Amino acid sequence: MNKKEITAKIDEALYYMQNDTQKAIIIFDEILEIEPENIDAINGKGSSLMKLNSMHEAEKYFDYSLSIKKTSSALISKGIIYKNKKEYKQALNYYDEAIEINPDLNNIITILKNEILDLIDGEIEIGINTNSKSNNLIKQGLTYKKSNKLWDALECYQNAIKEDENCKNSVQALINEIKSILQNEFMIKTPELSDSRINQLKLKSLRLLLIEEDPKQSLTIMNLILENDESEIDTLNQKGCVLFLFDECEKSIECFDKCLTIDKDYYYALFNKGIVLRRINKLNEALDCFDELLKNPQNYDKVKPYQLEILDKLHEQNKKIT
């Protein structure tokens, strides 16, 4: 078989993996007889064996694959195997290695990590050689997150990293999960459906951000729109939301301020600015945003929980001072 035929064979095996796993293994074996170090075939056979619940045999193939070349797919599979062995700390280590190789897998790896964190419920240390104070902060953060106290959870996770940098990779996945939840809270005006080039680009940017989960590409499209019209208010607002995901909070706020300079009543940007200000712990400034929005009764259901959370936090801080 030549390279093209081998690629076609691998595609065929991947197709059969879902419905006829034994046939997929036969095809992978045929490929490995010709190319014993074909990574795709090795990983494919390992994944097939996992589907048949032959975890011990599957692990041998992933170990062989990793001895040739480290790939995120093999590392994720090793993580799943170690999760099934209840060796949770090692599973988290494999997931961390996978995300180092391919950061674009952050969302799926966050889900896999959270499966483990729900299972352990704080019974082991989360990070690599994480000290007890850091570990306790992570446990507290998980408890807050389960109670939907997202800001408190975020604060615990950040403090855990300050206590021990070794837990950064594991905890960053938890932080990213909360940022994704908060991203869904942002207010973005849906573009009009029309054939105009700008509206088509705006729709494409929104699809990249919300459906394909590719904020970098979405930001590229936004910058293209803003090069043509720097006062395109909906795109400025959307750009501010994306910059928040990249932890560029000051630049994010600049975008929202530009929107409000263009239209002081543009409530999308005012609400989003409040969230970002809360993220960087500028509580009084965030409260000003939400107080302003609450002058319109239509905003009550969306805004009131944010206002109350900040008032509670400020009250708590004042109690500590006194």
Residue pairs with C-beta under 8 A, 6 or more apart in sequence:
1 9
1 31
1 34
6 31
6 34
6 35
6 38
9 27
9 30
9 31
10 28
10 31
10 38
10 40
10 41
10 44
12 27
13 24
13 27
13 28
13 31
13 41
13 44
13 48
14 24
14 44
15 24
16 23
16 24
16 27
17 24
17 44
17 47
17 48
17 51
21 48
21 51
21 52
22 52
24 44
24 48
25 45
25 48
25 49
28 41
28 42
28 44
28 45
28 48
29 45
31 38
31 41
32 38
32 41
32 42
32 45
35 41
37 68
39 65
39 68
39 69
39 71
39 74
42 61
42 62
42 64
42 65
42 68
43 61
43 62
43 65
43 71
43 73
43 74
43 77
45 61
46 58
46 59
46 61
46 62
46 65
46 74
46 77
47 58
47 77
49 55
49 57
49 58
49 61
50 58
50 77
50 80
50 81
55 81
55 84
55 85
58 77
58 81
59 78
59 81
62 74
62 77
62 78
62 81
63 78
65 71
65 74
66 74
66 75
66 78
70 97
70 101
71 101
72 98
72 99
72 101
72 102
72 105
75 94
75 95
75 97
75 98
75 101
76 94
76 95
76 98
76 105
76 108
76 109
76 112
78 91
78 94
79 91
79 92
79 93
79 94
79 95
79 98
79 112
80 91
80 112
81 91
82 88
82 90
82 91
82 94
83 91
83 112
83 115
83 116
83 119
88 116
88 119
88 120
88 124
89 124
89 125
89 128
91 116
92 113
92 116
92 126
92 170
93 128
95 109
95 112
95 113
95 173
96 128
96 169
96 170
98 105
98 109
99 105
99 106
99 109
99 169
99 173
100 169
106 173
106 176
107 180
107 213
109 173
110 173
110 174
110 176
110 177
110 180
113 170
113 173
113 174
114 173
114 174
114 177
117 126
117 142
117 174
120 126
121 142
122 135
122 138
122 139
122 142
122 143
125 132
125 135
126 135
126 138
126 139
126 167
126 170
126 171
127 134
127 135
127 138
127 160
127 164
127 166
127 167
127 168
127 169
127 170
127 171
128 166
128 167
128 169
128 170
129 164
129 166
130 138
130 160
130 164
130 166
130 167
130 170
131 163
131 164
133 163
133 164
134 160
134 161
134 163
134 164
134 167
135 160
135 167
137 156
137 157
137 159
137 160
137 163
138 156
138 157
138 160
138 167
138 170
138 171
138 174
140 156
141 152
141 153
141 154
141 155
141 156
141 157
141 160
141 174
142 153
142 174
144 150
144 152
144 153
144 156
145 153
145 174
145 177
145 178
150 178
150 181
150 182
151 278
151 309
151 313
153 174
153 178
154 175
154 178
154 279
157 171
157 174
157 175
157 178
158 175
160 167
160 171
161 167
161 168
161 171
161 172
179 244
179 245
182 244
182 275
182 279
183 241
183 244
183 245
185 275
186 241
186 244
186 271
186 272
186 275
187 237
187 267
187 268
187 271
187 272
187 302
188 206
188 234
188 237
188 238
188 241
188 268
189 234
189 237
189 268
190 206
191 199
191 202
191 203
191 206
191 234
192 199
193 199
193 203
194 200
198 225
198 228
198 229
198 232
201 221
201 224
201 225
202 225
202 234
202 235
202 238
204 221
205 218
205 221
205 222
205 225
205 235
205 238
206 218
206 238
208 214
208 215
208 217
208 218
208 221
209 215
209 218
209 238
209 241
209 242
215 242
215 245
215 246
218 238
218 242
219 239
219 242
219 243
222 235
222 238
222 239
222 242
223 239
225 232
225 235
226 232
226 235
226 236
226 239
231 258
231 262
233 259
233 262
233 263
233 266
233 269
234 268
236 255
236 256
236 258
236 259
236 262
236 269
237 255
237 256
237 259
237 266
237 268
237 269
237 272
239 255
240 252
240 253
240 254
240 255
240 256
240 259
240 269
240 272
240 273
240 276
241 252
241 272
243 249
243 251
243 252
243 255
244 252
244 272
244 275
244 276
244 279
249 276
249 279
249 280
252 276
253 273
253 276
253 277
255 269
256 269
256 270
256 272
256 273
256 276
257 269
257 273
259 266
259 268
259 269
260 266
260 269
260 270
260 273
267 293
267 296
267 299
270 289
270 292
270 293
271 289
271 290
271 293
271 299
271 302
271 303
273 289
274 286
274 287
274 289
274 290
274 293
274 303
274 306
275 286
275 306
277 283
277 285
277 286
277 289
278 286
278 306
278 309
278 310
283 310
283 313
283 314
283 317
284 314
286 306
286 310
287 307
287 310
287 311
287 314
290 303
290 306
290 307
290 310
291 307
293 299
293 303
294 300
294 303
294 304
294 307
